[in-house]
Amino acid sequence: MRLNTTPNPPPAKPCIRDMHELIHVVLTPQLLMLAPLQELTRRLHEVVAQQPRFREEAPLVLAGEQRRRAQYSGGLRVAHRHAEVA
Protein backbone atom coordinates (compact mmCIF):
# COMPACT_ATOMS: atom_id res chain seq x y z
CA MET A 1 0.00 0.00 0.00
CA ARG A 2 1.31 3.43 -0.93
CA LEU A 3 0.08 6.75 0.45
CA ASN A 4 0.05 9.85 -1.67
CA THR A 5 1.85 12.46 0.40
CA THR A 6 2.33 15.11 -2.25
CA PRO A 7 0.65 18.36 -1.20
CA ASN A 8 -2.05 19.91 -3.32
CA PRO A 9 -0.80 22.82 -5.42
CA PRO A 10 -1.87 26.25 -4.18
CA PRO A 11 -5.10 27.57 -5.70
CA ALA A 12 -4.64 29.51 -8.89
CA LYS A 13 -6.63 32.47 -10.10
CA PRO A 14 -9.99 31.65 -11.71
CA CYS A 15 -9.98 31.42 -15.49
CA ILE A 16 -12.79 33.05 -17.47
CA ARG A 17 -12.62 30.36 -20.15
CA ASP A 18 -12.98 27.61 -17.53
CA MET A 19 -15.81 29.53 -15.82
CA HIS A 20 -17.68 29.79 -19.12
CA GLU A 21 -17.18 26.10 -19.85
CA LEU A 22 -18.30 25.12 -16.34
CA ILE A 23 -21.47 27.21 -16.53
CA HIS A 24 -22.47 26.62 -20.16
CA VAL A 25 -21.17 23.13 -20.96
CA VAL A 26 -20.71 21.10 -17.79
CA LEU A 27 -23.65 22.40 -15.71
CA THR A 28 -25.86 24.48 -18.06
CA PRO A 29 -27.68 27.63 -16.85
CA GLN A 30 -30.99 25.75 -16.47
CA LEU A 31 -29.43 23.27 -14.04
CA LEU A 32 -27.92 26.13 -12.03
CA MET A 33 -31.28 27.88 -11.69
CA LEU A 34 -33.51 24.87 -11.04
CA ALA A 35 -31.45 22.43 -8.95
CA PRO A 36 -31.71 22.71 -5.16
CA LEU A 37 -28.58 24.24 -3.58
CA GLN A 38 -27.71 21.01 -1.80
CA GLU A 39 -27.79 19.08 -5.09
CA LEU A 40 -25.86 21.82 -6.86
CA THR A 41 -23.17 21.73 -4.15
CA ARG A 42 -22.92 17.96 -4.47
CA ARG A 43 -22.67 18.19 -8.26
CA LEU A 44 -19.94 20.83 -8.08
CA HIS A 45 -17.90 18.64 -5.68
CA GLU A 46 -18.31 15.79 -8.13
CA VAL A 47 -17.19 17.93 -11.08
CA VAL A 48 -14.11 19.17 -9.19
CA ALA A 49 -13.20 15.59 -8.23
CA GLN A 50 -13.42 14.52 -11.88
CA GLN A 51 -11.92 17.64 -13.42
CA PRO A 52 -9.63 19.45 -10.94
CA ARG A 53 -9.11 22.40 -13.29
CA PHE A 54 -12.53 23.71 -12.17
CA ARG A 55 -11.60 23.89 -8.47
CA GLU A 56 -11.09 27.67 -8.51
CA GLU A 57 -14.30 28.37 -10.45
CA ALA A 58 -16.70 26.02 -8.62
CA PRO A 59 -16.92 28.07 -5.37
CA LEU A 60 -17.50 31.23 -7.42
CA VAL A 61 -20.35 29.59 -9.32
CA LEU A 62 -21.95 28.39 -6.09
CA ALA A 63 -21.57 31.79 -4.40
CA GLY A 64 -23.05 33.54 -7.42
CA GLU A 65 -26.04 31.22 -7.48
CA GLN A 66 -26.61 31.66 -3.74
CA ARG A 67 -26.48 35.44 -4.21
CA ARG A 68 -28.91 35.28 -7.15
CA ARG A 69 -31.37 33.15 -5.19
CA ALA A 70 -31.16 35.41 -2.14
CA GLN A 71 -31.85 38.41 -4.33
CA TYR A 72 -34.98 36.86 -5.85
CA SER A 73 -36.22 34.92 -2.82
CA GLY A 74 -38.19 37.79 -1.35
CA GLY A 75 -41.56 38.77 -2.68
CA LEU A 76 -42.32 41.94 -4.52
CA ARG A 77 -41.63 45.08 -2.51
CA VAL A 78 -42.17 48.73 -3.05
CA ALA A 79 -38.92 50.65 -3.39
CA HIS A 80 -40.45 53.99 -2.39
CA ARG A 81 -43.82 55.62 -2.12
CA HIS A 82 -44.95 58.21 -4.57
CA ALA A 83 -45.78 61.60 -3.06
CA GLU A 84 -49.44 62.45 -3.25
CA VAL A 85 -50.23 65.15 -5.76
CA ALA A 86 -52.45 67.92 -4.32
C-alpha positions in Angstrom: 0.0 0.0 0.0 1.3 3.4 -0.9 0.1 6.8 0.5 0.0 9.8 -1.7 1.8 12.5 0.4 2.3 15.1 -2.3 0.7 18.4 -1.2 -2.1 19.9 -3.3 -0.8 22.8 -5.4 -1.9 26.3 -4.2 -5.1 27.6 -5.7 -4.6 29.5 -8.9 -6.6 32.5 -10.1 -10.0 31.6 -11.7 -10.0 31.4 -15.5 -12.8 33.1 -17.5 -12.6 30.4 -20.1 -13.0 27.6 -17.5 -15.8 29.5 -15.8 -17.7 29.8 -19.1 -17.2 26.1 -19.8 -18.3 25.1 -16.3 -21.5 27.2 -16.5 -22.5 26.6 -20.2 -21.2 23.1 -21.0 -20.7 21.1 -17.8 -23.7 22.4 -15.7 -25.9 24.5 -18.1 -27.7 27.6 -16.9 -31.0 25.7 -16.5 -29.4 23.3 -14.0 -27.9 26.1 -12.0 -31.3 27.9 -11.7 -33.5 24.9 -11.0 -31.5 22.4 -9.0 -31.7 22.7 -5.2 -28.6 24.2 -3.6 -27.7 21.0 -1.8 -27.8 19.1 -5.1 -25.9 21.8 -6.9 -23.2 21.7 -4.2 -22.9 18.0 -4.5 -22.7 18.2 -8.3 -19.9 20.8 -8.1 -17.9 18.6 -5.7 -18.3 15.8 -8.1 -17.2 17.9 -11.1 -14.1 19.2 -9.2 -13.2 15.6 -8.2 -13.4 14.5 -11.9 -11.9 17.6 -13.4 -9.6 19.5 -10.9 -9.1 22.4 -13.3 -12.5 23.7 -12.2 -11.6 23.9 -8.5 -11.1 27.7 -8.5 -14.3 28.4 -10.4 -16.7 26.0 -8.6 -16.9 28.1 -5.4 -17.5 31.2 -7.4 -20.4 29.6 -9.3 -21.9 28.4 -6.1 -21.6 31.8 -4.4 -23.1 33.5 -7.4 -26.0 31.2 -7.5 -26.6 31.7 -3.7 -26.5 35.4 -4.2 -28.9 35.3 -7.2 -31.4 33.1 -5.2 -31.2 35.4 -2.1 -31.8 38.4 -4.3 -35.0 36.9 -5.9 -36.2 34.9 -2.8 -38.2 37.8 -1.4 -41.6 38.8 -2.7 -42.3 41.9 -4.5 -41.6 45.1 -2.5 -42.2 48.7 -3.0 -38.9 50.6 -3.4 -40.4 54.0 -2.4 -43.8 55.6 -2.1 -44.9 58.2 -4.6 -45.8 61.6 -3.1 -49.4 62.5 -3.3 -50.2 65.1 -5.8 -52.4 67.9 -4.3 
